[in-house]
Amino acid sequence: MFRRPQVSRPATARQGVLARRTVLRAAGAGVCLPLLNAMIPAFRPTARAAAVSADMAPRRIVAIHASLGMMPQFFFPEKPAGDAPADRPAPSSPYLDLLADHRGLFTVFSGMSHPDVDGNHHAGQCFLTGAPHPGQPTFRNSHSLDQVAAEHVGLETRFPFLALAVHKGENYSNTLAVSRSGVPIPSESSARRLYRSMFVAGTPEEKAAALRRIEAGGSVLDLVLDKATRLERSVGPEDRGRLDQYFSSVRELERRLSSSIEWERRPKPVVAYPEPDDIADANRVIEKSQLMFDMTRLALETDSTRVITLSLSTFSVVPHVPGVQNETHGLTHHGNEPAKIAELKRIEEAQMRAFGDLLQSLRDVHEANGNLLDHTQVLYGSCLGNANSHSNQNLPLVLAGGGYRHPGHLAFDEKRNEPFANLFVTMLQRLGIETDRFASSTGSLRGLES
């Protein structure tokens, strides 16, 4: 099982446009074939850069999206960090001061956004992809940062990645993880289910059933590869090259299936943290976020995964925060009314304090050559620069940890924003992935050094 059939390449191949039903039969088991010249001869996709495996350092990425953003007048530093001593960057603002215990361990960015990512709340689904013009009928999302990272480091852990969420109902950014084909990957919103999947051993019957499901996936791959091999005999040389890339992708999937079998047979980590109960009251959104932060720390501490995304939504809730009586989304459209601004500020302060607690919990876990935060890049921000005006420019962004020499504040042009994806390139490079492009990037981010 999990063996690619031997491919016999004929010296010549029949040319012409493949019938759509032929492609569907080849991909009928649920694995998509690449787009071939024989399907749409005029299409010439840009070749994907070859990836280099990440090094052996236990480096990790956590990306957190606050779907309703943060009020810019309270988030961005009041003065350039250059006024502070060079050895102690100290960006200051009402919100950043809540992270004062971690100064020198994070960088705040201003003047950054995703070019052509608009659509107000729709932009949330593009936080880690940068795909242009969400919300339009023709929109198609693209590969997210976490999934690129997981392709390189995912086989080293039980879970290649974790996609998590705190939300009530459906909104545009309930998950940040997007597959290579642009399909949103469902997120886990139950802390209890997540805990059980990471730390509670299944019964022998449950383990056997899980192994059967994994092995069934291998059988599907065998069928797809057999049909794709037959298809290969009917296409031209250039298409055979693309099919070779496809076979390489399937071999990677085979490796993941084999790895899943190995992990299924290994005992799960034992932790002192008791199995949590899920919080049923959606208005306790801060406590729900703190619980997911605890799960995030446990997942990293036990090396269950090295890639985590977490979508935090306060849509349709009245957070249990002292002095708050109104629903958050309505408060973001405050129209500069002082009472609404004061109420929203209390909510966003509670969110920042919870984020600061996460950073502290990572610092408290000591490991070789430092602590968990030293080896984890923690990105926190939003695709809403100003929720009151539905702006998707000048995004509120913080990057903490990761072993960088944090400059404190990197300020770019607030009218001609720096591509947010430039930070993604730097983050991937820090993870050990040799790349110089991601989505709309123009290179790595200047000013952030490891």
C-alpha positions as CSV (number, residue, x, y, z in Angstrom):
1,M,0.0,0.0,0.0
2,F,1.0,3.6,-0.5
3,R,3.2,2.6,-3.5
4,R,3.2,4.6,-6.7
5,P,2.6,2.4,-9.7
6,Q,5.6,2.2,-12.1
7,V,5.1,4.7,-14.9
8,S,5.9,3.7,-18.4
9,R,6.4,6.8,-20.6
10,P,5.7,6.2,-24.3
11,A,7.9,7.9,-26.8
12,T,4.9,9.7,-28.3
13,A,1.6,10.7,-26.9
14,R,-1.8,11.6,-28.5
15,Q,-2.3,15.3,-28.5
16,G,-5.6,17.2,-28.2
17,V,-7.9,18.6,-25.6
18,L,-8.9,16.0,-22.9
19,A,-12.6,15.5,-22.4
20,R,-13.7,16.8,-19.0
21,R,-15.3,13.4,-18.1
22,T,-11.8,11.8,-18.6
23,V,-10.4,14.1,-16.0
24,L,-13.2,13.5,-13.6
25,R,-12.8,9.7,-13.9
26,A,-9.1,10.1,-13.2
27,A,-9.8,12.3,-10.2
28,G,-13.0,10.5,-9.1
29,A,-11.6,9.2,-5.9
30,G,-11.4,12.8,-4.6
31,V,-7.8,13.9,-5.4
32,C,-7.5,16.8,-7.8
33,L,-5.3,16.5,-10.8
34,P,-3.2,19.6,-11.8
35,L,-4.4,21.8,-14.6
36,L,-2.9,20.4,-17.8
37,N,-2.3,22.0,-21.3
38,A,-4.6,19.2,-22.6
39,M,-7.4,20.7,-20.6
40,I,-6.9,24.5,-21.2
41,P,-4.0,24.8,-23.7
42,A,-3.7,28.6,-23.3
43,F,-3.1,28.5,-19.5
44,R,0.5,28.8,-18.3
45,P,0.8,28.7,-14.5
46,T,3.9,30.1,-12.9
47,A,6.1,27.2,-11.6
48,R,6.1,26.8,-7.8
49,A,9.5,27.4,-6.3
50,A,11.2,24.3,-4.9
51,A,10.9,24.0,-1.2
52,V,13.8,23.2,1.2
53,S,13.1,21.3,4.3
54,A,13.2,23.2,7.6
55,D,16.1,22.6,9.9
56,M,15.9,20.6,13.0
57,A,15.4,23.5,15.4
58,P,12.1,23.3,17.3
59,R,10.7,26.5,15.7
60,R,7.0,27.2,15.7
61,I,4.4,29.6,14.3
62,V,1.2,30.7,16.0
63,A,-1.1,33.2,14.1
64,I,-4.1,34.8,15.9
65,H,-6.7,36.9,14.1
66,A,-9.0,39.3,16.0
67,S,-11.8,39.6,13.6
68,L,-13.1,43.0,14.6
69,G,-9.7,44.7,14.8
70,M,-8.6,47.2,17.3
71,M,-9.2,51.0,17.5
72,P,-6.1,52.5,15.9
73,Q,-5.9,55.5,18.3
74,F,-5.4,53.2,21.2
75,F,-3.2,50.5,19.5
76,F,-0.5,52.3,17.5
77,P,2.5,53.8,19.4
78,E,2.2,57.4,20.4
79,K,5.8,58.2,19.2
80,P,8.4,56.4,17.2
81,A,10.3,53.7,19.0
82,G,13.5,55.3,17.8
83,D,13.2,57.8,20.7
84,A,13.8,54.9,23.1
85,P,17.2,53.5,24.0
86,A,18.4,51.1,21.3
87,D,18.9,48.3,23.8
88,R,15.3,48.6,25.1
89,P,12.7,49.2,22.5
90,A,9.6,50.6,24.2
91,P,6.7,51.3,21.9
92,S,4.0,52.9,23.9
93,S,0.2,53.2,23.5
94,P,-2.8,52.4,25.7
95,Y,-3.0,48.9,24.4
96,L,0.7,48.1,24.0
97,D,1.3,49.3,27.5
98,L,-0.7,46.3,28.6
99,L,2.1,44.2,27.1
100,A,4.8,46.2,29.1
101,D,6.2,43.0,30.7
102,H,7.1,41.7,27.3
103,R,8.8,44.8,25.9
104,G,11.9,43.9,23.9
105,L,10.2,40.6,22.9
106,F,7.7,41.9,20.4
107,T,7.5,44.3,17.4
108,V,4.4,46.4,16.5
109,F,4.0,47.3,12.9
110,S,2.2,50.3,11.3
111,G,1.7,51.1,7.7
112,M,1.2,47.4,6.6
113,S,-1.6,45.7,4.7
114,H,-2.4,43.2,2.0
115,P,-2.5,45.0,-1.4
116,D,-6.0,44.6,-3.1
117,V,-7.5,42.8,-0.1
118,D,-10.7,44.8,0.5
119,G,-14.3,43.9,1.2
120,N,-14.3,45.0,4.9
121,H,-15.2,42.0,7.0
122,H,-14.7,39.6,4.1
123,A,-10.9,40.4,4.3
124,G,-10.6,38.2,7.5
125,Q,-10.5,35.1,5.4
126,C,-7.4,36.5,3.7
127,F,-5.4,37.3,6.8
128,L,-2.9,34.5,6.1
129,T,-3.3,34.3,2.4
130,G,-3.3,37.8,0.9
131,A,-5.7,36.7,-1.9
132,P,-7.2,39.8,-3.6
133,H,-10.7,41.1,-3.5
134,P,-12.6,38.8,-1.2
135,G,-16.3,39.1,-1.3
136,Q,-16.5,39.3,-5.0
137,P,-18.4,36.6,-6.9
138,T,-15.2,35.5,-8.6
139,F,-13.1,35.4,-5.5
140,R,-10.9,32.3,-4.9
141,N,-8.7,32.1,-1.9
142,S,-5.1,30.9,-1.9
143,H,-2.7,28.9,0.2
144,S,-2.3,30.2,3.7
145,L,0.9,30.8,5.6
146,D,0.3,28.1,8.2
147,Q,-0.3,25.5,5.5
148,V,3.0,26.3,3.8
149,A,4.7,26.0,7.1
150,A,2.9,22.7,7.9
151,E,4.1,21.2,4.6
152,H,7.7,21.6,5.8
153,V,7.5,20.8,9.5
154,G,4.2,19.0,9.9
155,L,5.5,15.4,9.6
156,E,7.7,16.0,12.7
157,T,4.6,16.2,15.1
158,R,1.4,14.3,15.7
159,F,-0.6,17.1,14.2
160,P,0.8,18.8,11.1
161,F,-1.2,21.9,12.2
162,L,-4.1,22.9,14.4
163,A,-6.8,25.3,13.1
164,L,-8.7,26.7,16.1
165,A,-11.5,29.2,16.6
166,V,-13.6,31.0,19.2
167,H,-16.8,32.3,17.6
168,K,-20.6,32.4,17.7
169,G,-22.3,31.5,14.5
170,E,-20.8,31.8,11.0
171,N,-18.6,34.7,9.8
172,Y,-16.0,35.3,7.2
173,S,-13.0,34.3,9.3
174,N,-14.0,31.3,11.4
175,T,-10.9,29.6,10.1
176,L,-7.6,31.1,8.9
177,A,-6.3,27.9,7.4
178,V,-6.7,27.5,3.6
179,S,-5.6,24.6,1.5
180,R,-3.4,24.8,-1.5
181,S,-6.5,24.6,-3.7
182,G,-8.1,27.6,-1.9
183,V,-10.5,25.6,0.3
184,P,-11.1,26.8,3.9
185,I,-10.0,24.1,6.4
186,P,-12.6,23.7,9.2
187,S,-11.5,24.9,12.6
188,E,-11.9,23.3,16.0
189,S,-13.9,25.4,18.5
190,S,-14.2,22.9,21.3
191,A,-11.4,23.0,23.8
192,R,-12.6,19.7,25.2
193,R,-12.5,17.9,21.9
194,L,-9.1,19.4,21.2
195,Y,-7.7,18.3,24.5
196,R,-9.0,14.7,24.1
197,S,-7.5,14.4,20.6
198,M,-4.1,15.5,22.0
199,F,-3.9,13.8,25.3
200,V,-6.6,11.2,25.9
201,A,-5.9,7.7,24.6
202,G,-8.6,6.0,22.6
203,T,-9.9,2.5,23.3
204,P,-8.5,-0.4,21.3
205,E,-11.6,-0.3,19.2
206,E,-11.3,3.4,18.5
207,K,-7.6,3.0,17.6
208,A,-8.4,0.2,15.2
209,A,-11.2,2.2,13.6
210,A,-8.8,5.2,13.2
211,L,-6.2,2.9,11.5
212,R,-8.8,1.6,9.2
213,R,-9.8,5.1,8.1
214,I,-6.1,6.0,7.5
215,E,-5.5,2.8,5.5
216,A,-8.7,3.5,3.5
217,G,-7.1,6.8,2.5
218,G,-4.1,4.9,1.2
219,S,-6.4,2.6,-0.9
220,V,-8.0,5.7,-2.4
221,L,-4.5,7.0,-3.4
222,D,-3.6,3.7,-5.0
223,L,-6.8,4.0,-7.2
224,V,-6.2,7.6,-8.1
225,L,-2.5,7.0,-9.0
226,D,-3.5,4.0,-11.2
227,K,-6.0,6.2,-13.1
228,A,-3.6,9.1,-13.3
229,T,-0.9,6.8,-14.7
230,R,-3.2,5.8,-17.5
231,L,-4.0,9.4,-18.2
232,E,-0.3,10.2,-18.4
233,R,0.0,8.1,-21.5
234,S,-2.5,10.3,-23.4
235,V,-0.9,13.7,-22.8
236,G,2.1,15.6,-24.2
237,P,5.6,16.0,-22.7
238,E,4.9,19.3,-20.9
239,D,1.7,17.8,-19.3
240,R,3.7,14.8,-18.2
241,G,6.0,17.1,-16.4
242,R,3.1,18.6,-14.6
243,L,1.8,15.1,-13.8
244,D,5.3,14.4,-12.3
245,Q,4.7,17.3,-10.0
246,Y,1.3,15.8,-9.1
247,F,2.8,12.5,-8.4
248,S,5.3,14.2,-6.1
249,S,2.4,15.8,-4.2
250,V,0.7,12.5,-3.9
251,R,3.9,10.9,-2.6
252,E,4.0,13.6,0.0
253,L,0.4,12.7,1.0
254,E,1.5,9.1,1.2
255,R,4.2,10.1,3.6
256,R,1.6,11.9,5.7
257,L,-0.6,8.8,5.8
258,S,2.3,6.7,6.8
259,S,3.2,9.2,9.5
260,S,-0.4,9.2,10.7
261,I,-0.3,5.4,11.2
262,E,3.0,5.7,13.2
263,W,1.5,8.5,15.4
264,E,-1.7,6.5,15.9
265,R,0.4,3.7,17.4
266,R,2.4,5.9,19.7
267,P,1.2,6.8,23.2
268,K,-0.1,10.4,23.7
269,P,1.6,12.8,26.0
270,V,0.5,13.0,29.6
271,V,-0.1,16.5,31.0
272,A,-1.1,17.8,34.5
273,Y,-3.7,20.1,33.0
274,P,-7.2,18.5,33.7
275,E,-9.6,17.9,30.8
276,P,-11.5,21.2,30.4
277,D,-15.2,21.7,30.0
278,D,-16.3,23.8,27.1
279,I,-17.8,27.2,28.0
280,A,-21.4,27.2,26.7
281,D,-22.0,30.9,27.1
282,A,-20.8,32.6,24.0
283,N,-20.7,36.0,25.8
284,R,-17.8,34.7,27.9
285,V,-15.6,35.2,24.9
286,I,-12.6,36.4,26.8
287,E,-12.6,33.3,29.0
288,K,-13.1,31.1,25.9
289,S,-10.1,32.8,24.3
290,Q,-8.0,32.2,27.4
291,L,-9.0,28.5,27.4
292,M,-7.9,28.2,23.8
293,F,-4.7,30.0,24.7
294,D,-4.1,27.3,27.3
295,M,-4.7,24.6,24.7
296,T,-2.2,26.4,22.4
297,R,0.5,26.4,25.1
298,L,-0.1,22.7,25.8
299,A,0.0,21.8,22.2
300,L,3.4,23.5,21.7
301,E,4.8,22.4,25.1
302,T,4.2,18.8,24.3
303,D,5.4,19.2,20.7
304,S,2.0,17.9,19.5
305,T,2.2,20.5,16.7
306,R,4.4,23.4,15.6
307,V,1.8,25.3,13.6
308,I,-1.3,26.8,15.1
309,T,-3.9,29.3,13.8
310,L,-6.6,30.8,16.1
311,S,-9.5,32.9,14.9
312,L,-11.0,35.0,17.7
313,S,-14.4,36.5,16.9
314,T,-16.5,38.8,19.0
315,F,-19.3,39.0,16.5
316,S,-22.8,38.8,17.9
317,V,-21.7,38.7,21.6
318,V,-21.9,41.0,24.6
319,P,-18.6,40.1,26.3
320,H,-18.6,39.5,30.0
321,V,-16.3,42.5,30.7
322,P,-17.1,45.0,33.4
323,G,-18.8,48.1,32.0
324,V,-19.9,46.4,28.8
325,Q,-23.6,46.2,27.9
326,N,-23.7,46.2,24.1
327,E,-22.8,43.8,21.3
328,T,-19.3,44.2,20.0
329,H,-19.9,44.6,16.3
330,G,-22.4,47.4,16.9
331,L,-19.8,49.1,19.2
332,T,-17.2,49.0,16.4
333,H,-19.4,51.3,14.4
334,H,-19.3,53.9,17.2
335,G,-19.5,57.0,15.0
336,N,-17.0,58.6,17.4
337,E,-19.5,58.6,20.2
338,P,-17.5,58.7,23.5
339,A,-19.7,56.2,25.4
340,K,-19.4,53.6,22.7
341,I,-15.7,54.1,22.3
342,A,-15.2,53.7,26.0
343,E,-17.2,50.5,26.1
344,L,-15.3,49.0,23.0
345,K,-12.0,50.0,24.6
346,R,-12.8,47.9,27.6
347,I,-13.4,44.9,25.4
348,E,-10.2,45.4,23.4
349,E,-8.2,45.9,26.5
350,A,-9.4,42.6,27.8
351,Q,-8.4,40.9,24.6
352,M,-4.9,42.4,24.8
353,R,-4.5,41.3,28.4
354,A,-5.4,37.8,27.4
355,F,-2.8,37.9,24.7
356,G,-0.2,39.1,27.2
357,D,-1.1,36.2,29.4
358,L,-0.5,33.8,26.5
359,L,3.0,35.4,25.9
360,Q,3.8,35.0,29.6
361,S,2.6,31.3,29.7
362,L,5.0,30.6,26.7
363,R,7.9,32.4,28.5
364,D,7.2,30.3,31.6
365,V,7.9,27.0,29.7
366,H,11.7,26.5,29.8
367,E,13.4,24.3,27.2
368,A,16.8,24.0,25.6
369,N,18.4,27.4,24.8
370,G,15.6,29.5,26.2
371,N,11.9,29.2,26.6
372,L,8.9,28.4,24.4
373,L,8.4,32.0,23.3
374,D,12.0,32.3,22.2
375,H,11.2,29.5,19.7
376,T,7.7,30.5,18.7
377,Q,6.7,33.3,16.3
378,V,3.4,34.6,17.6
379,L,1.5,36.8,15.2
380,Y,-1.5,38.8,16.5
381,G,-3.5,41.2,14.5
382,S,-6.5,41.8,12.2
383,C,-7.4,42.4,8.6
384,L,-9.5,45.4,9.8
385,G,-7.4,48.5,10.2
386,N,-10.4,50.5,11.4
387,A,-13.7,48.7,11.9
388,N,-15.6,51.9,12.3
389,S,-14.9,52.8,8.7
390,H,-14.5,49.2,7.4
391,S,-10.9,50.0,6.4
392,N,-8.6,47.2,5.4
393,Q,-5.5,49.5,5.4
394,N,-2.9,50.1,8.1
395,L,-3.5,46.9,9.9
396,P,-2.9,46.5,13.7
397,L,-0.2,43.8,13.9
398,V,2.2,42.5,16.6
399,L,4.8,39.8,16.2
400,A,6.2,38.4,19.5
401,G,9.0,35.9,20.2
402,G,10.6,33.8,17.6
403,G,14.2,34.7,18.6
404,Y,14.2,38.0,16.7
405,R,16.1,41.1,17.8
406,H,12.8,43.0,18.0
407,P,13.1,46.7,17.1
408,G,10.0,47.6,19.0
409,H,8.1,49.5,16.3
410,L,8.5,49.2,12.5
411,A,6.7,52.1,10.9
412,F,6.0,52.1,7.2
413,D,4.1,54.5,4.9
414,E,0.5,54.7,6.1
415,K,-0.7,55.7,2.7
416,R,1.5,53.4,0.6
417,N,1.5,50.4,2.8
418,E,4.2,47.8,3.0
419,P,2.9,44.4,1.8
420,F,1.9,42.4,4.9
421,A,3.1,39.3,3.0
422,N,6.7,40.5,3.3
423,L,6.4,39.6,7.0
424,F,5.2,36.2,6.0
425,V,8.4,35.6,3.9
426,T,10.5,36.6,6.9
427,M,8.5,34.3,9.2
428,L,8.9,31.3,6.8
429,Q,12.6,32.0,6.5
430,R,12.9,32.1,10.3
431,L,11.2,28.7,10.3
432,G,14.0,27.4,8.1
433,I,12.1,27.5,4.7
434,E,14.2,29.0,1.9
435,T,11.8,31.2,0.0
436,D,11.7,34.8,-1.1
437,R,8.0,35.1,-2.2
438,F,4.6,34.7,-0.7
439,A,1.4,36.0,-2.3
440,S,1.8,39.7,-2.9
441,S,5.2,40.0,-1.2
442,T,8.0,42.0,-2.8
443,G,10.7,40.3,-0.6
444,S,11.4,39.8,3.0
445,L,10.6,42.5,5.6
446,R,13.3,45.1,6.2
447,G,14.1,46.0,9.8
448,L,13.3,42.7,11.4
449,E,16.4,40.7,12.1
450,S,17.0,37.3,13.7
